[in-house]
Amino acid sequence: MQYQQLVKRVAQLESLNDQLLSELQFLDEIARELGFAEGIKSLKSAAKELLDEQRDSYGSDEEKKQ
């Protein structure tokens, strides 16, 4: 790539990074308002826990059928 193309690409990536950071901050604020004390971190943990419970429940149902 030529220098000007690289400069343009860096500017695009910086803009995208700024947008993603803004979205993460907004999501973190919403999660905290919903009662997740640590924002995204505790939301992620709760989501993983729910998924694990669903997997365990689904696995138990399948074992009963066999």
MIKE-754494 format. One line per 3 residues: number of its first residue (from 1); for each residue x, y, z of N, C-alpha, C. Coordinates in steps of 0.001 Angstrom, whole numbers, plus 524288, in hexadecimal, padded with zeros to 5 digits. Layout:
BEGIN
NUM) X/Y/Z/X/Y/Z/X/Y/Z  ...
end
This chain:
BEGIN
1) 80348/7FB5B/80000/80000/80000/80000/8036C/804D8/80000  80172/808BC/7FD85/8044A/80DA6/7FD86/80321/810A3/80290  80672/8144F/8039E/80615/81754/80875/800AB/819BC/80930
4) 7FE97/81C3F/80536/7F97C/81ED5/805A9/7F524/81ADE/806D3  7F579/8163B/80488/7F19B/81231/80595/7F1F5/8104E/80B39  7F6C7/80FEA/80D23/7F78E/80E4D/81290/7F569/8125E/81653
7) 7F65E/8174B/81535/7F465/81B85/81888/7EE70/81B6B/81899  7EC0D/81AA0/8140B/7E660/81A5D/813B1/7E444/815B8/816C7  7E6D8/81137/8165A/7E51E/80C8A/81920/7E59A/80D39/81F01
10) 7E9C8/80FA3/820C6/7EA7D/810AA/8265B/7E61B/81433/8284D  7E4BF/8182A/82553/7E082/81BB7/826D5/7DB50/818C1/82736  7DA52/8152E/8238F/7D58B/81213/823B2/7D568/80EA0/8288E
13) 7D9D5/80C33/829BC/7DA17/808CA/82E49/7D984/80BD6/83363  7DBBB/8107C/833A3/7DB2A/813C8/83844/7D575/81552/83904  7D2CB/81686/834C7/7CD48/817F1/8350D/7CA03/8134C/836EF
16) 7CB12/80EC0/834CE/7C84F/80A08/83667/7C950/808D9/83C2B  7CE22/8096C/83DD2/7CF83/8088E/8434D/7CC80/80C4D/846DA  7CC26/81137/84562/7C938/8150C/84874/7C373/81382/848DC
19) 7C132/811BF/84483/7BBB8/81019/84484/7BADC/80B70/84820  7BE52/8079A/847C9/7BDD7/802F1/84B0F/7BE7E/80439/850D7  7C222/807A6/8521D/7C2D2/80941/85791/7BDFD/80C07/859A0
22) 7BBAD/80F51/85668/7B6E1/81208/857F9/7B279/80E28/858F7  7B1EA/80A51/85596/7ADD9/8065B/85639/7AEBB/8032D/85B30  7B397/801BB/85C39/7B4D0/7FEC3/860F9/7B39E/801F2/865DF
25) 7B4F8/806E4/865D0/7B3E2/80A3B/86A4C/7AE03/80AC1/86B30  7AB0E/80B4C/866F1/7A568/80BB8/8674F/7A313/806AF/86972  7A4D6/8023C/86774/7A2F5/7FD2E/86952/7A452/7FC68/86F14
28) 7A8F3/7FE09/870A3/7AA91/7FDA0/87614/7A6FD/800DE/87995  7A5B6/8059B/877E6/7A22F/808FC/87AEE/79CCA/8068B/87B78  79AC6/80463/87739/7959F/801E4/8775E/795B1/7FD36/87B08
31) 799C0/7FA10/87AAF/79A29/7F577/87E10/79A3A/7F717/883C9  79D08/7FB3A/8850D/79D3A/7FD1C/88A78/797DC/7FF0A/88C40  79502/801B7/888C4/78FBF/80396/88A13/78C05/7FF06/88AFD
34) 78CF2/7FAAE/88863/789A8/7F60A/88906/78B07/7F2E8/88DE1  78F20/7F47E/8909F/79078/7F1E8/89582/7954A/7EE77/89555  79803/7EE74/890FA/79CE4/7EB81/890A7/7A138/7EEFD/892CF
37) 7A2D0/7EDDB/89791/7A64D/7F157/89A7C/7AB55/7F2AF/89797  7AD7C/7EEE6/894C1/7B263/7EFDD/89204/7B18D/7F0A9/88C27  7ACD5/7F20A/88AB3/7ABB7/7F327/88543/7AC37/7EE6A/881C2
40) 7AEF1/7EF1E/87D79/7AF84/7EAF6/87995/7B1EF/7E614/87BF8  7B599/7E6CA/87F7D/7B83D/7E24B/881DF/7B455/7DEB9/884A4  7B0EC/7E0F9/887E2/7AD2B/7DDAF/88AAC/7A8C2/7DBE0/88715
43) 7A76D/7DEE6/88311/7A390/7DD34/87F34/7A58F/7D866/87C4A  7AA75/7D884/87ACA/7ACE1/7D419/87815/7ACDB/7CF44/87B8C  7AE21/7CFEE/88072/7AE38/7CB92/8841E/7A8C2/7C937/884C3
46) 7A4D2/7CC8C/8853E/79F6F/7CAAA/885D3/79DA7/7C7CA/880ED  79F0A/7C9D0/87C5F/79D8B/7C74C/87776/7A019/7C1EB/87700  7A514/7C182/8787F/7A7BE/7BC74/87856/7A534/7B891/87C0C
49) 7A3C3/7BA72/8809F/7A13B/7B710/88473/79C07/7B4FF/88259  798F4/7B85D/87FF1/793FF/7B6AD/87DA5/794D0/7B2B4/8794F  798AF/7B39F/87609/799D0/7AFED/871D6/79B7F/7AAA3/87400
52) 79EB8/7AAB7/8780B/7A071/7A5D3/87A78/79BCB/7A2DD/87CBE  79832/7A5B4/87F45/7938D/7A333/88177/79038/7A0CA/87D2A  78FB5/7A391/878D4/78CB0/7A17C/87471/78F43/79C98/87242
55) 79460/79CA3/871BA/7972E/79818/86FB2/79693/79372/87360  79710/7947E/87879/79672/79053/87C54/790EE/78E1F/87C22  78D1D/7917F/87BCC/787AB/78FDE/87B92/7869B/78CC6/8769D
58) 7889C/78E8E/8724C/787DA/78BE2/86D50/78A7A/7868B/86D6D  78F20/78656/86FA0/791ED/78165/8700B/78F00/77D8D/8737E  78CC7/77F6B/877C7/789D4/77C0B/87B43/78502/779E9/8788D
61) 78255/77D22/87583/77DB6/77B6E/87290/77F25/77735/86EA2  7838A/777D8/86C11/7853C/77402/8682A/7869F/76ED1/86ACC  78912/76F26/86F6E/78A8C/76A64/8723C/785B1/7675C/873FC
64) 7817F/76A21/87572/77CAE/767A6/8771E/77A25/764A9/872A9  77AA3/766A4/86DE6/7783D/7642A/86966/77AE6/75F05/867FD  77FDB/75E89/86954/782D7/759E1/867C8/7820F/75575/86B68
end
